[in-house]
């Protein structure tokens, strides 16, 4: 079994749907983006992730 942890985040259903639609067009998912953001925070020791269509 892999060494992973569950992260739960509360957001509005509308925000989740809108974000999921945008990310699907970009070829990714909410889960993948959260993981990318966490890795970026660790790498830069700050918040500096930007991605646009």
N, C-alpha and C positions, 0 to 999 in steps of 0.2 A: 504494500500500500504506500502511496506517495505521501510525503510530508507536507500536507496542505492544511489550510484553516478556512473556515467559513466566515465570510463577511456579509452582514445584512445591512442594507441601507434603505431608509424610508424616504420615498419621493412620491409626488403625486402621480396618479395613473396617467394623466395627460402628459406630464413631462417625460415619463418613461416611454410612452408610445411615440412621442415626437422625436426623442433622442434615438430610439431604436430604429425608426424609419430613416433618419439621417445616416446613422452608422451603417445600416444595411446598404445604402447607396454607396458608402465608402468601402464596403466589403469587410466590415468588422462587426463586433457586437459590444453591448454594454460591458459584459464580463471581460472581454479582451481589453477594452479601453481602461477599465479600472485597474487591471493588472499592469498595463503599460504606464499608467500614471504613477502607480506605486513604485515601479522600477525606476522611473524617471526621478521621482522624489528622492529615492535612495542614492541614485547616481549623482545628482546635482546638489543634494542636500538642500533642496528648495523646491518651489513650484515653478516650472518653466516650460510646460508642455502646451503647444499650440498646433491645431490641425484644422484646416478649412477645406471646403469644397471649392 
